[in-house]
Amino acid sequence: MGISLSIFLIAIGAILAWAVSAEVSGIDVQVAGVILLVVGVIGLFASLVFWSSWGGFGNRDAAASGGQNTTIVNRDRP
């Protein structure tokens, strides 16, 4: 789950929890909103914690080489 989906779930959950007053048979809209809000917050926290391993602004050269550093040394021979 990415940051944008987490923020979307937080927004939808907040709307359902606090702004909707409709009643639907078989489901409590406010509880569903709180559940979406909590899932969104957990997803946002997980996205921020694992940001560097998922891409982020980390070292892209190391990620492109599979995490292995390769050193090439050119020597002039006499």
N, CA, C and O atoms as a CHARMM CRD file, in Angstrom:
* protein
*
  312
    1    1 MET  N      0.85900  -1.16200   0.00000 PROA 1      0.00000
    2    1 MET  CA     0.00000   0.00000   0.00000 PROA 1      0.00000
    3    1 MET  C      0.90300   1.22100   0.00000 PROA 1      0.00000
    4    1 MET  O      1.81300   1.32500   0.82300 PROA 1      0.00000
    5    2 GLY  N      0.65900   2.13000  -0.90600 PROA 2      0.00000
    6    2 GLY  CA     1.47100   3.33000  -1.00700 PROA 2      0.00000
    7    2 GLY  C      0.93400   4.46800  -0.16300 PROA 2      0.00000
    8    2 GLY  O     -0.10700   4.36000   0.48600 PROA 2      0.00000
    9    3 ILE  N      1.67800   5.55900  -0.19400 PROA 3      0.00000
   10    3 ILE  CA     1.29700   6.72400   0.58800 PROA 3      0.00000
   11    3 ILE  C     -0.01300   7.31900   0.07600 PROA 3      0.00000
   12    3 ILE  O     -0.86800   7.71500   0.86900 PROA 3      0.00000
   13    4 SER  N     -0.17300   7.38200  -1.23200 PROA 4      0.00000
   14    4 SER  CA    -1.39100   7.99300  -1.77400 PROA 4      0.00000
   15    4 SER  C     -2.64500   7.18300  -1.42900 PROA 4      0.00000
   16    4 SER  O     -3.68200   7.76000  -1.10100 PROA 4      0.00000
   17    5 LEU  N     -2.55600   5.85500  -1.50100 PROA 5      0.00000
   18    5 LEU  CA    -3.70300   5.02700  -1.12300 PROA 5      0.00000
   19    5 LEU  C     -3.99600   5.14500   0.36700 PROA 5      0.00000
   20    5 LEU  O     -5.15800   5.13900   0.77200 PROA 5      0.00000
   21    6 SER  N     -2.96600   5.25200   1.17500 PROA 6      0.00000
   22    6 SER  CA    -3.16400   5.41700   2.61900 PROA 6      0.00000
   23    6 SER  C     -3.87200   6.72200   2.93700 PROA 6      0.00000
   24    6 SER  O     -4.78900   6.75100   3.75800 PROA 6      0.00000
   25    7 ILE  N     -3.45400   7.79400   2.29300 PROA 7      0.00000
   26    7 ILE  CA    -4.10200   9.09100   2.52000 PROA 7      0.00000
   27    7 ILE  C     -5.54900   9.05100   2.02300 PROA 7      0.00000
   28    7 ILE  O     -6.43700   9.63100   2.64700 PROA 7      0.00000
   29    8 PHE  N     -5.78500   8.37000   0.90700 PROA 8      0.00000
   30    8 PHE  CA    -7.14900   8.21600   0.39400 PROA 8      0.00000
   31    8 PHE  C     -8.02900   7.46300   1.39900 PROA 8      0.00000
   32    8 PHE  O     -9.16100   7.86900   1.66100 PROA 8      0.00000
   33    9 LEU  N     -7.50600   6.36400   1.96300 PROA 9      0.00000
   34    9 LEU  CA    -8.28100   5.60400   2.95400 PROA 9      0.00000
   35    9 LEU  C     -8.53900   6.42300   4.21200 PROA 9      0.00000
   36    9 LEU  O     -9.61500   6.33200   4.80300 PROA 9      0.00000
   37   10 ILE  N     -7.56100   7.21800   4.62400 PROA 10     0.00000
   38   10 ILE  CA    -7.75300   8.08500   5.79000 PROA 10     0.00000
   39   10 ILE  C     -8.86700   9.09000   5.51600 PROA 10     0.00000
   40   10 ILE  O     -9.71800   9.32300   6.37500 PROA 10     0.00000
   41   11 ALA  N     -8.86400   9.68500   4.32600 PROA 11     0.00000
   42   11 ALA  CA    -9.88500  10.67900   3.99500 PROA 11     0.00000
   43   11 ALA  C    -11.28100  10.04600   3.92500 PROA 11     0.00000
   44   11 ALA  O    -12.23800  10.58700   4.47800 PROA 11     0.00000
   45   12 ILE  N    -11.39000   8.90900   3.24800 PROA 12     0.00000
   46   12 ILE  CA   -12.69200   8.23700   3.14800 PROA 12     0.00000
   47   12 ILE  C    -13.17000   7.78700   4.53200 PROA 12     0.00000
   48   12 ILE  O    -14.34800   7.92800   4.86100 PROA 12     0.00000
   49   13 GLY  N    -12.26000   7.25100   5.33100 PROA 13     0.00000
   50   13 GLY  CA   -12.62300   6.82500   6.68200 PROA 13     0.00000
   51   13 GLY  C    -13.08900   7.97700   7.54600 PROA 13     0.00000
   52   13 GLY  O    -14.05600   7.83900   8.29600 PROA 13     0.00000
   53   14 ALA  N    -12.41100   9.11900   7.45000 PROA 14     0.00000
   54   14 ALA  CA   -12.81700  10.29000   8.24300 PROA 14     0.00000
   55   14 ALA  C    -14.18600  10.80200   7.79900 PROA 14     0.00000
   56   14 ALA  O    -15.01000  11.19400   8.62600 PROA 14     0.00000
   57   15 ILE  N    -14.41800  10.79600   6.49500 PROA 15     0.00000
   58   15 ILE  CA   -15.73300  11.23400   6.00300 PROA 15     0.00000
   59   15 ILE  C    -16.83200  10.31200   6.50200 PROA 15     0.00000
   60   15 ILE  O    -17.86700  10.77700   6.98000 PROA 15     0.00000
   61   16 LEU  N    -16.60900   8.99900   6.39300 PROA 16     0.00000
   62   16 LEU  CA   -17.63600   8.05900   6.85100 PROA 16     0.00000
   63   16 LEU  C    -17.81900   8.11000   8.36700 PROA 16     0.00000
   64   16 LEU  O    -18.93800   7.95800   8.85800 PROA 16     0.00000
   65   17 ALA  N    -16.74300   8.31900   9.10900 PROA 17     0.00000
   66   17 ALA  CA   -16.83700   8.29600  10.57400 PROA 17     0.00000
   67   17 ALA  C    -17.51100   9.54800  11.13000 PROA 17     0.00000
   68   17 ALA  O    -18.28500   9.46200  12.08300 PROA 17     0.00000
   69   18 TRP  N    -17.22200  10.71200  10.54200 PROA 18     0.00000
   70   18 TRP  CA   -17.68600  11.94500  11.17000 PROA 18     0.00000
   71   18 TRP  C    -18.65900  12.76800  10.34800 PROA 18     0.00000
   72   18 TRP  O    -19.34800  13.61900  10.91100 PROA 18     0.00000
   73   19 ALA  N    -18.74800  12.55600   9.04500 PROA 19     0.00000
   74   19 ALA  CA   -19.58200  13.43600   8.22800 PROA 19     0.00000
   75   19 ALA  C    -20.85500  12.76500   7.71500 PROA 19     0.00000
   76   19 ALA  O    -21.78000  13.46400   7.30000 PROA 19     0.00000
   77   20 VAL  N    -20.93100  11.45500   7.73000 PROA 20     0.00000
   78   20 VAL  CA   -22.10900  10.76400   7.21000 PROA 20     0.00000
   79   20 VAL  C    -23.00400  10.37200   8.38000 PROA 20     0.00000
   80   20 VAL  O    -22.55900   9.75800   9.35000 PROA 20     0.00000
   81   21 SER  N    -24.27100  10.74200   8.26200 PROA 21     0.00000
   82   21 SER  CA   -25.20800  10.39200   9.33500 PROA 21     0.00000
   83   21 SER  C    -26.28500   9.42600   8.84400 PROA 21     0.00000
   84   21 SER  O    -27.27000   9.19700   9.54600 PROA 21     0.00000
   85   22 ALA  N    -26.11600   8.86700   7.66700 PROA 22     0.00000
   86   22 ALA  CA   -27.10300   7.93500   7.12300 PROA 22     0.00000
   87   22 ALA  C    -26.99500   6.58600   7.82100 PROA 22     0.00000
   88   22 ALA  O    -25.93300   6.19300   8.30500 PROA 22     0.00000
   89   23 GLU  N    -28.12100   5.89300   7.85900 PROA 23     0.00000
   90   23 GLU  CA   -28.13600   4.55900   8.44400 PROA 23     0.00000
   91   23 GLU  C    -28.42000   3.54000   7.35200 PROA 23     0.00000
   92   23 GLU  O    -29.34700   3.69700   6.55800 PROA 23     0.00000
   93   24 VAL  N    -27.60700   2.49600   7.32800 PROA 24     0.00000
   94   24 VAL  CA   -27.75100   1.43100   6.34300 PROA 24     0.00000
   95   24 VAL  C    -27.98200   0.14500   7.11200 PROA 24     0.00000
   96   24 VAL  O    -27.31000  -0.11100   8.11100 PROA 24     0.00000
   97   25 SER  N    -28.93000  -0.67300   6.65500 PROA 25     0.00000
   98   25 SER  CA   -29.18300  -1.92300   7.36600 PROA 25     0.00000
   99   25 SER  C    -28.05400  -2.90900   7.08800 PROA 25     0.00000
  100   25 SER  O    -27.63900  -3.08700   5.94300 PROA 25     0.00000
  101   26 GLY  N    -27.57200  -3.53300   8.12700 PROA 26     0.00000
  102   26 GLY  CA   -26.53000  -4.54600   7.98900 PROA 26     0.00000
  103   26 GLY  C    -25.11900  -4.04600   8.21200 PROA 26     0.00000
  104   26 GLY  O    -24.21200  -4.85900   8.38800 PROA 26     0.00000
  105   27 ILE  N    -24.89600  -2.73200   8.21200 PROA 27     0.00000
  106   27 ILE  CA   -23.54700  -2.20500   8.43100 PROA 27     0.00000
  107   27 ILE  C    -23.63800  -0.86900   9.16200 PROA 27     0.00000
  108   27 ILE  O    -24.52300  -0.05500   8.89700 PROA 27     0.00000
  109   28 ASP  N    -22.72700  -0.67000  10.06400 PROA 28     0.00000
  110   28 ASP  CA   -22.62900   0.59800  10.76600 PROA 28     0.00000
  111   28 ASP  C    -21.60600   1.45800  10.03400 PROA 28     0.00000
  112   28 ASP  O    -20.41500   1.14500  10.03400 PROA 28     0.00000
  113   29 VAL  N    -22.06200   2.53200   9.41400 PROA 29     0.00000
  114   29 VAL  CA   -21.22000   3.36000   8.56000 PROA 29     0.00000
  115   29 VAL  C    -20.09000   4.00600   9.36100 PROA 29     0.00000
  116   29 VAL  O    -18.96700   4.11200   8.87000 PROA 29     0.00000
  117   30 GLN  N    -20.37500   4.43200  10.57000 PROA 30     0.00000
  118   30 GLN  CA   -19.35000   5.07100  11.38700 PROA 30     0.00000
  119   30 GLN  C    -18.24200   4.09000  11.76500 PROA 30     0.00000
  120   30 GLN  O    -17.06800   4.45700  11.76900 PROA 30     0.00000
  121   31 VAL  N    -18.60000   2.86200  12.07900 PROA 31     0.00000
  122   31 VAL  CA   -17.58800   1.85200  12.42400 PROA 31     0.00000
  123   31 VAL  C    -16.74300   1.50700  11.19200 PROA 31     0.00000
  124   31 VAL  O    -15.52700   1.34500  11.29700 PROA 31     0.00000
  125   32 ALA  N    -17.38400   1.39700  10.03700 PROA 32     0.00000
  126   32 ALA  CA   -16.63500   1.14500   8.80700 PROA 32     0.00000
  127   32 ALA  C    -15.66600   2.29300   8.52700 PROA 32     0.00000
  128   32 ALA  O    -14.55000   2.06800   8.05800 PROA 32     0.00000
  129   33 GLY  N    -16.08900   3.50800   8.81000 PROA 33     0.00000
  130   33 GLY  CA   -15.21200   4.66200   8.62900 PROA 33     0.00000
  131   33 GLY  C    -14.00800   4.62700   9.54900 PROA 33     0.00000
  132   33 GLY  O    -12.88800   4.92400   9.13300 PROA 33     0.00000
  133   34 VAL  N    -14.23900   4.26500  10.79600 PROA 34     0.00000
  134   34 VAL  CA   -13.12300   4.16900  11.74800 PROA 34     0.00000
  135   34 VAL  C    -12.15900   3.06500  11.33000 PROA 34     0.00000
  136   34 VAL  O    -10.94400   3.22300  11.44900 PROA 34     0.00000
  137   35 ILE  N    -12.69100   1.95100  10.84200 PROA 35     0.00000
  138   35 ILE  CA   -11.82800   0.85500  10.38700 PROA 35     0.00000
  139   35 ILE  C    -10.97000   1.31800   9.21000 PROA 35     0.00000
  140   35 ILE  O     -9.76500   1.06600   9.19500 PROA 35     0.00000
  141   36 LEU  N    -11.56600   1.98500   8.23300 PROA 36     0.00000
  142   36 LEU  CA   -10.79600   2.50300   7.09900 PROA 36     0.00000
  143   36 LEU  C     -9.75700   3.52000   7.54600 PROA 36     0.00000
  144   36 LEU  O     -8.64200   3.54900   7.02500 PROA 36     0.00000
  145   37 LEU  N    -10.12000   4.34200   8.49900 PROA 37     0.00000
  146   37 LEU  CA    -9.19200   5.34500   9.03100 PROA 37     0.00000
  147   37 LEU  C     -7.99400   4.67700   9.67900 PROA 37     0.00000
  148   37 LEU  O     -6.85900   5.08900   9.44100 PROA 37     0.00000
  149   38 VAL  N     -8.21600   3.66700  10.48200 PROA 38     0.00000
  150   38 VAL  CA    -7.12500   2.95800  11.16200 PROA 38     0.00000
  151   38 VAL  C     -6.24000   2.23100  10.14700 PROA 38     0.00000
  152   38 VAL  O     -5.01400   2.27200  10.25100 PROA 38     0.00000
  153   39 VAL  N     -6.85800   1.56500   9.16500 PROA 39     0.00000
  154   39 VAL  CA    -6.07500   0.87100   8.13200 PROA 39     0.00000
  155   39 VAL  C     -5.22700   1.87000   7.34400 PROA 39     0.00000
  156   39 VAL  O     -4.07700   1.58000   7.01500 PROA 39     0.00000
  157   40 GLY  N     -5.78000   3.03100   7.04100 PROA 40     0.00000
  158   40 GLY  CA    -5.02500   4.06000   6.33000 PROA 40     0.00000
  159   40 GLY  C     -3.85500   4.58400   7.13300 PROA 40     0.00000
  160   40 GLY  O     -2.77600   4.80000   6.58000 PROA 40     0.00000
  161   41 VAL  N     -4.04300   4.79200   8.41900 PROA 41     0.00000
  162   41 VAL  CA    -2.95000   5.27300   9.27800 PROA 41     0.00000
  163   41 VAL  C     -1.84800   4.22400   9.37900 PROA 41     0.00000
  164   41 VAL  O     -0.66500   4.55900   9.31400 PROA 41     0.00000
  165   42 ILE  N     -2.22800   2.95400   9.53900 PROA 42     0.00000
  166   42 ILE  CA    -1.22900   1.87900   9.60600 PROA 42     0.00000
  167   42 ILE  C     -0.47000   1.77500   8.28100 PROA 42     0.00000
  168   42 ILE  O      0.75000   1.61300   8.27100 PROA 42     0.00000
  169   43 GLY  N     -1.19400   1.86900   7.17000 PROA 43     0.00000
  170   43 GLY  CA    -0.54400   1.82100   5.86200 PROA 43     0.00000
  171   43 GLY  C      0.38900   2.99500   5.63200 PROA 43     0.00000
  172   43 GLY  O      1.46700   2.82500   5.06300 PROA 43     0.00000
  173   44 LEU  N     -0.00700   4.17800   6.06200 PROA 44     0.00000
  174   44 LEU  CA     0.85100   5.35400   5.92900 PROA 44     0.00000
  175   44 LEU  C      2.10900   5.19900   6.76700 PROA 44     0.00000
  176   44 LEU  O      3.20800   5.51000   6.30700 PROA 44     0.00000
  177   45 PHE  N      1.95400   4.72500   7.97700 PROA 45     0.00000
  178   45 PHE  CA     3.11900   4.52200   8.84400 PROA 45     0.00000
  179   45 PHE  C      4.06300   3.48200   8.24000 PROA 45     0.00000
  180   45 PHE  O      5.27800   3.67500   8.23800 PROA 45     0.00000
  181   46 ALA  N      3.50700   2.38100   7.72700 PROA 46     0.00000
  182   46 ALA  CA     4.34800   1.34400   7.11600 PROA 46     0.00000
  183   46 ALA  C      5.04800   1.87200   5.87400 PROA 46     0.00000
  184   46 ALA  O      6.20900   1.54000   5.63600 PROA 46     0.00000
  185   47 SER  N      4.36900   2.68400   5.08200 PROA 47     0.00000
  186   47 SER  CA     4.99100   3.26200   3.89300 PROA 47     0.00000
  187   47 SER  C      6.14300   4.17700   4.25000 PROA 47     0.00000
  188   47 SER  O      7.17100   4.17600   3.57300 PROA 47     0.00000
  189   48 LEU  N      5.98400   4.95600   5.30100 PROA 48     0.00000
  190   48 LEU  CA     7.06000   5.85600   5.70700 PROA 48     0.00000
  191   48 LEU  C      8.23600   5.10500   6.32300 PROA 48     0.00000
  192   48 LEU  O      9.38800   5.49600   6.13300 PROA 48     0.00000
  193   49 VAL  N      7.95900   4.03400   7.05700 PROA 49     0.00000
  194   49 VAL  CA     9.02800   3.25700   7.67400 PROA 49     0.00000
  195   49 VAL  C      9.86300   2.55000   6.61300 PROA 49     0.00000
  196   49 VAL  O     11.09100   2.52100   6.70100 PROA 49     0.00000
  197   50 PHE  N      9.19400   1.97600   5.60700 PROA 50     0.00000
  198   50 PHE  CA     9.89500   1.21300   4.58400 PROA 50     0.00000
  199   50 PHE  C     10.15500   2.02100   3.31800 PROA 50     0.00000
  200   50 PHE  O     10.36100   1.43800   2.25400 PROA 50     0.00000
  201   51 TRP  N     10.14900   3.34500   3.40800 PROA 51     0.00000
  202   51 TRP  CA    10.30600   4.22000   2.24800 PROA 51     0.00000
  203   51 TRP  C     11.60600   3.95200   1.48800 PROA 51     0.00000
  204   51 TRP  O     11.59100   3.86800   0.26000 PROA 51     0.00000
  205   52 SER  N     12.71100   3.81900   2.18800 PROA 52     0.00000
  206   52 SER  CA    13.99900   3.65400   1.51400 PROA 52     0.00000
  207   52 SER  C     14.12200   2.29700   0.83200 PROA 52     0.00000
  208   52 SER  O     14.77600   2.19600  -0.20600 PROA 52     0.00000
  209   53 SER  N     13.51100   1.25300   1.38400 PROA 53     0.00000
  210   53 SER  CA    13.61900  -0.05800   0.75600 PROA 53     0.00000
  211   53 SER  C     12.65600  -0.21100  -0.41900 PROA 53     0.00000
  212   53 SER  O     12.84100  -1.10800  -1.24200 PROA 53     0.00000
  213   54 TRP  N     11.62600   0.64500  -0.52000 PROA 54     0.00000
  214   54 TRP  CA    10.67700   0.55500  -1.62100 PROA 54     0.00000
  215   54 TRP  C     11.02600   1.49700  -2.76000 PROA 54     0.00000
  216   54 TRP  O     10.31700   1.51400  -3.76500 PROA 54     0.00000
  217   55 GLY  N     12.07000   2.26400  -2.64500 PROA 55     0.00000
  218   55 GLY  CA    12.42700   3.19100  -3.72100 PROA 55     0.00000
  219   55 GLY  C     12.84600   4.51800  -3.13800 PROA 55     0.00000
  220   55 GLY  O     14.03600   4.82700  -3.09400 PROA 55     0.00000
  221   56 GLY  N     11.91000   5.28900  -2.70000 PROA 56     0.00000
  222   56 GLY  CA    12.17200   6.54600  -2.02100 PROA 56     0.00000
  223   56 GLY  C     13.25800   7.37400  -2.67400 PROA 56     0.00000
  224   56 GLY  O     13.38200   7.41100  -3.89800 PROA 56     0.00000
  225   57 PHE  N     14.03900   8.03400  -1.84200 PROA 57     0.00000
  226   57 PHE  CA    15.12600   8.87300  -2.31400 PROA 57     0.00000
  227   57 PHE  C     16.46700   8.26900  -1.95000 PROA 57     0.00000
  228   57 PHE  O     17.45200   8.98800  -1.78800 PROA 57     0.00000
  229   58 GLY  N     16.51100   6.96100  -1.82100 PROA 58     0.00000
  230   58 GLY  CA    17.74200   6.28200  -1.42000 PROA 58     0.00000
  231   58 GLY  C     18.75800   6.22200  -2.54200 PROA 58     0.00000
  232   58 GLY  O     18.62300   6.91000  -3.55400 PROA 58     0.00000
  233   59 ASN  N     19.75900   5.40700  -2.36100 PROA 59     0.00000
  234   59 ASN  CA    20.83300   5.24400  -3.32600 PROA 59     0.00000
  235   59 ASN  C     20.35500   4.35100  -4.46400 PROA 59     0.00000
  236   59 ASN  O     20.29500   3.13200  -4.30900 PROA 59     0.00000
  237   60 ARG  N     20.01900   4.93600  -5.59000 PROA 60     0.00000
  238   60 ARG  CA    19.48200   4.17200  -6.71200 PROA 60     0.00000
  239   60 ARG  C     20.56100   3.35400  -7.41400 PROA 60     0.00000
  240   60 ARG  O     20.24600   2.33000  -8.02100 PROA 60     0.00000
  241   61 ASP  N     21.83600   3.77600  -7.34800 PROA 61     0.00000
  242   61 ASP  CA    22.91100   3.01700  -7.98700 PROA 61     0.00000
  243   61 ASP  C     23.08600   1.66400  -7.32000 PROA 61     0.00000
  244   61 ASP  O     23.27800   0.65700  -8.00300 PROA 61     0.00000
  245   62 ALA  N     23.02200   1.62700  -6.00000 PROA 62     0.00000
  246   62 ALA  CA    23.17300   0.36400  -5.27500 PROA 62     0.00000
  247   62 ALA  C     21.98000  -0.54100  -5.54300 PROA 62     0.00000
  248   62 ALA  O     22.13600  -1.75800  -5.63700 PROA 62     0.00000
  249   63 ALA  N     20.79900   0.03500  -5.66500 PROA 63     0.00000
  250   63 ALA  CA    19.61100  -0.76700  -5.93700 PROA 63     0.00000
  251   63 ALA  C     19.65000  -1.32700  -7.35900 PROA 63     0.00000
  252   63 ALA  O     19.19200  -2.44500  -7.59600 PROA 63     0.00000
  253   64 ALA  N     20.18700  -0.57200  -8.29100 PROA 64     0.00000
  254   64 ALA  CA    20.23500  -1.02700  -9.68000 PROA 64     0.00000
  255   64 ALA  C     21.22100  -2.17500  -9.86300 PROA 64     0.00000
  256   64 ALA  O     21.02900  -3.03200 -10.72500 PROA 64     0.00000
  257   65 SER  N     22.27400  -2.19200  -9.05300 PROA 65     0.00000
  258   65 SER  CA    23.26700  -3.26000  -9.19000 PROA 65     0.00000
  259   65 SER  C     22.94300  -4.44800  -8.29300 PROA 65     0.00000
  260   65 SER  O     23.76700  -5.34700  -8.12800 PROA 65     0.00000
  261   66 GLY  N     21.76900  -4.45500  -7.72600 PROA 66     0.00000
  262   66 GLY  CA    21.37700  -5.56800  -6.87200 PROA 66     0.00000
  263   66 GLY  C     22.00400  -5.48300  -5.49000 PROA 66     0.00000
  264   66 GLY  O     22.09600  -6.49000  -4.78800 PROA 66     0.00000
  265   67 GLY  N     22.43200  -4.30400  -5.09600 PROA 67     0.00000
  266   67 GLY  CA    23.02400  -4.12400  -3.77300 PROA 67     0.00000
  267   67 GLY  C     24.48600  -4.50400  -3.70000 PROA 67     0.00000
  268   67 GLY  O     25.09100  -4.42800  -2.63000 PROA 67     0.00000
  269   68 GLN  N     25.06900  -4.91300  -4.82300 PROA 68     0.00000
  270   68 GLN  CA    26.48000  -5.29500  -4.82800 PROA 68     0.00000
  271   68 GLN  C     27.28400  -4.14300  -5.40500 PROA 68     0.00000
  272   68 GLN  O     26.96500  -3.62200  -6.47300 PROA 68     0.00000
  273   69 ASN  N     28.30600  -3.76000  -4.70600 PROA 69     0.00000
  274   69 ASN  CA    29.18100  -2.70100  -5.18700 PROA 69     0.00000
  275   69 ASN  C     30.30200  -3.32200  -6.00600 PROA 69     0.00000
  276   69 ASN  O     30.98000  -4.24100  -5.54700 PROA 69     0.00000
  277   70 THR  N     30.49400  -2.82000  -7.21000 PROA 70     0.00000
  278   70 THR  CA    31.52500  -3.32100  -8.09700 PROA 70     0.00000
  279   70 THR  C     32.52400  -2.20200  -8.35100 PROA 70     0.00000
  280   70 THR  O     32.14400  -1.09300  -8.72700 PROA 70     0.00000
  281   71 THR  N     33.78900  -2.49500  -8.14600 PROA 71     0.00000
  282   71 THR  CA    34.84700  -1.52400  -8.37800 PROA 71     0.00000
  283   71 THR  C     35.66900  -1.96500  -9.57600 PROA 71     0.00000
  284   71 THR  O     36.16300  -3.09100  -9.61800 PROA 71     0.00000
  285   72 ILE  N     35.81200  -1.07700 -10.54800 PROA 72     0.00000
  286   72 ILE  CA    36.61600  -1.35800 -11.73600 PROA 72     0.00000
  287   72 ILE  C     37.87000  -0.50800 -11.65900 PROA 72     0.00000
  288   72 ILE  O     37.80100   0.71300 -11.52100 PROA 72     0.00000
  289   73 VAL  N     39.00800  -1.16100 -11.74900 PROA 73     0.00000
  290   73 VAL  CA    40.28700  -0.45100 -11.66300 PROA 73     0.00000
  291   73 VAL  C     41.00600  -0.61500 -12.98800 PROA 73     0.00000
  292   73 VAL  O     41.26300  -1.73100 -13.43900 PROA 73     0.00000
  293   74 ASN  N     41.33000   0.51900 -13.60900 PROA 74     0.00000
  294   74 ASN  CA    42.10700   0.50900 -14.84700 PROA 74     0.00000
  295   74 ASN  C     43.54300   0.89700 -14.52300 PROA 74     0.00000
  296   74 ASN  O     43.78200   1.91700 -13.87700 PROA 74     0.00000
  297   75 ARG  N     44.50300   0.08500 -14.96900 PROA 75     0.00000
  298   75 ARG  CA    45.90300   0.38300 -14.69700 PROA 75     0.00000
  299   75 ARG  C     46.64100   0.53000 -16.02100 PROA 75     0.00000
  300   75 ARG  O     46.42800  -0.22200 -16.97300 PROA 75     0.00000
  301   76 ASP  N     47.49500   1.50300 -16.04100 PROA 76     0.00000
  302   76 ASP  CA    48.34300   1.68200 -17.20400 PROA 76     0.00000
  303   76 ASP  C     49.54300   0.77500 -17.08000 PROA 76     0.00000
  304   76 ASP  O     50.21700   0.77600 -16.05000 PROA 76     0.00000
  305   77 ARG  N     49.81900   0.00900 -18.10200 PROA 77     0.00000
  306   77 ARG  CA    50.96400  -0.89800 -18.07800 PROA 77     0.00000
  307   77 ARG  C     52.13500  -0.23800 -18.79500 PROA 77     0.00000
  308   77 ARG  O     51.96100   0.40700 -19.82900 PROA 77     0.00000
  309   78 PRO  N     53.34300  -0.41000 -18.22700 PROA 78     0.00000
  310   78 PRO  CA    54.51300   0.22800 -18.86600 PROA 78     0.00000
  311   78 PRO  C     54.97200  -0.47100 -20.11500 PROA 78     0.00000
  312   78 PRO  O     55.93800  -0.04000 -20.74500 PROA 78     0.00000
